[in-house]
């Protein structure tokens, strides 16, 4: 719930940079926001004063008290901060150990902040080294071999809570990376009853051309069609709930709703309606932990790459 409120899209990142980089307290800043982290990386002449100002700005943006923010925050300085970021970009601090998506997410975040003018000599050099090291780690070690994504982990969780989900209709809401990865996984395991809906119809139709067992329904009629589907899988970037308590209260029982969005796009109140099970990002960690065991042996090799990069 805290992470959800702290999540940043491009507009939110721009807003933070506008408020902070224009002051004397910050020299440079990059903001990284993914499905399981939001991080403010900055260079400042007086870190403590900068930290106070940052917490105040997060409080204003999220409406979370500063005491709660400080309770949940992890703060790193100097070499500890550098080490932490190298571990992040290498996939050592991802929910799914070694996953590849974090590297592109860090790269995109850096590009947005650099384009804004929030980076200069120090963070430009540092993030270029970070990204290069992330690529090297994946080339010279097996950290990403067989790596799962959040989407594929969600499918594994779905198998656990609904073993027969392959035999019933499933609706996917969205057409972005999360949904594309879910589709690839579902197609590989042979799901035959897939439907998709998206605000931009052409994107859903393009995906339907790639997958013979995928049909499209108009986004405008989605809520009227919900009861047709035993499984509803959502991966949408939205500042508002796509499914509200009112949308779900008339659904028949035994539905499974999977929401891999952050912020969530299914109202948490839906879980109390008794319509079935709801799988969200924060519930996937136990499933993800099962995938870690096969790749733990390469961690010392990855850490050696990081030590070389830092030195």
N, C-alpha and C positions, 0 to 999 in steps of 0.2 A: 504493500500500500504506500509506503514511503517512497520507494523507488519509482513507482508509477507516477507520483506527483512531481518527482524530480526529473523525469524523462524529458529530453529536449528534441524537438524537431529543428529544422533549419531556421525557422522564424524565431524560435526560442533562443537558439544559439546566438543569432544575430542580435537579439534583444540584450542578452547578457553582455556580449562584447561591446555593444553601444554604451551600456551603463558603466562598464568597468574599465575598459581600455582607455577611455577618454579621461580617466582620472590620473593623478600622480602616483597612485598606489600600485599600478600594474604596468610592467614594461611589455610583457608578451603573454598570450594565452591561447590554449587550444582546449576545446570542450569535446569530450568523447561521450556519446550516449548510445548504448546498445540495449538489448533485451534484459541484461542482468547487471548493468552498471551505468552510472553517470559520473564522469570525472572531469574536474576542472584542473588543468595543468597550467601553471603560470610561473613566470619569473617576476620577482618583485624586489624593490630596494629594502622594504621592511616587511618581511613575511607575516608577522603577527598582525600588523595593521591591515595588511591586504586580506588576511584570513577573516578578520572581523568584518571588513566591508563585504567580502564574498558571502559570508553567512547571512549578513543582513539582506543582501540582494536575493539570495535563494529564498529566504523567509518571505520577502515581498512577492516573489514570483509564485511560490508554491502554497503560501498561507500555512506553512508548518512552523511551529515555534522553534526558536533557535536552540533551546535546550534539547528538543527531540532530534533536531538535525545533528547537533554535536554528538549526541548519544549514538547515532547510527553511522556517523562519518568515520572514515579511516583517513588519517592525515600522514603524508610522507614528505620528508624534506631531503634535499640534496641527493646523496648517493642512494639512500633508501628509496627515494622517489624514482630515480633512474632505474634501479633494479626492479622495482614494482612494474614500471611501464614495459621494460623488456620482457618480463614474465607475462604480462597481459598480451603483448603483440605476438608472443611465441605460443600462445594458447595454454599456458600453464595455469592461468587463473580463470579460464572459461568454465562454464558449467559442464560442457563437454570437452574433456581434456584434448588439446591439440586441434580443435576445430579451426577451419580455414577462414570462416567469415569475419572473425575479429580483425584480421590483417587488412581486409578491404574496408572495414568500417573505420579503423584508425586512419587509413589513407584518405578516405573521404572526409572525415572530420578535420584532418589537418588541411586538406585542400580548401574547405569552406572557410576556415579561420585565416588561412594565408591570403585567400582572395579578399577577405574583409580588411586585411591589413593589420591583423592582430598578432602576427608573428614577425620576428626579425632574425638577426644573425644567429642567436643562440638556439631558439626552438626550431628554426629552419634546419640547421645542421643536425640537431638532436633527432628530429622526427624523420629526416632522411636516413639517418643511421638506424633508427628503430625499424623502419619499414624494410630496409636492406637486410637487417638481422632476422626479422620475421620470415623473409623469403629464404634466407640461408638455412635457418633452422629446419624449415620444411623440406629443403633440398638434401641436407646432409644427415638428417636423422629420420626416424620412422614415427615422429610424434603425430603426424596426420594420417598415417596409414590406416585405412579403414575408418577414418573419423566420421562420426555421425554429426548431423546438424540438429538444432532444436526441433525442426520439423520431423525428422525421422525418429527422434526420441519420443515425440508426441504420438507418433503412430505406434511405437512400441508400447507406450502407456495405454493407448486405446485398445490394443490387443488384450492387455491385462484386465481392463474393466469391462470389455465387451468382446469376448472371444469369437462371437459370430458376426462381428461387424462387416465382414467381407460379403455376407449374404444379404445385406440390406442396403437400401438407397442412402447415399451420403452426399451432402451439399457442402461445397467449399465456397467461402465468401471472401472475395479478394482476388487479385491476379498478380501480386508482387512476388518477391523472392521466396517468402515463407510458403506461399501457396504453390509456387512452381516446384519447390523442393518436395513438398508433400505429394504433389501429383506424380512426380518422378518415382517416389517411393511406392505410392499406391499402385502405379502402373507396373512396377517391377515385381510386386507380389500378386498381381493379377486381379485387382478389384474391378468388377464389371459394371457397377451401377453408380456412376459418378455424375454429379451435376455441378455447375459452377455459376456464380453470379458476381457481377462487379459493376461499380458505378459507371466506368467506361466500358461500354459493351464490346467495343472492338478488341480490347485486350483479352476479354474472356473468350471471344470467338476465335482469336488467334491461337489460344491454348487448346481449344476444342478441335482445331485442325490438326494439332499434333497428337492428340490422344483420341483414338476411335471410340472409346467407351465413355467419353465425356460429352455431356449435353449442356446447353446454356439456357438459363432462365433469366428473364429481365429483372434487373435490380428492383424496379418499382413494384414488382409482384412478389418479391422474396418473402415478405412476412406472411402473406396469404398462403404461401406454399410450404411453410416450415413443417407442418404436421406430416407431410409426405415422407420426411427423412428421419431415419433412426439416429443418424450421426450428423452433426452440424459442426463444421471445422472453419474457424475464422482466423484470418491473418491479415488484418487491415490497420493501416495507420489512420487513426481517427481521434479527434479531441472530444468526441461525444460517444455515448454508448450506441452501438448498432442494434443490439437487442436489449430491451428494457424489461423490467418485471412485468409490465402490462403486455408486452409482446409474447411472453412465455407462459403466462398464467393459464392460458387455455389449451396448452399443448398436452397431448396424451403422455402417459407415463413411459418410463424406460428410455428416454432420450439420452444421448451422450453428447455434450457440447464441449468442444475443444477450442480454447481461445489462446493462441500463441502471440497475441498482440500485446504491445506495451506502448502507451497505456492500454489497459484492458478495454475491449469493446463490447463485453457482455456485462451487464449490471450484476455485481456480486449478489444482489438480492434474489436473483434467479435461482441460486443454489438452495434457498430456503423453501422453494415452491414444491419440492418433492417430485420434480418431473424426471429425475434421473441423476446422472453424474456430470460434474463439470471439471474439466482438466485445464489448468492454467500453468503458465511458465513456472511459477513458484512451486508447483507440485511435481515438477519433472526431475528434480535433483536426484531422488533415490533411483530413478530409472537410469539417469545419466551416469551415476556412480558405477553401475555394472559395466559400462563401456570403458571405464578408466583402467581396469586391472590389466588389460592386454597391452597397454601402452606405458605403464608406469616405469618400466625398465629403461626407457630412453630419457627419462627426466635428467639424470646426471649429465648426459651428453648435451642436452639442450642448455643446461646451466653452464656448462663449459663454454658454449658458444656465446652466452651472455657475458661471462667474465671477460672473454677476449674483446667483445664489443665495448664494454665499459672501460677497459684499460686503454 
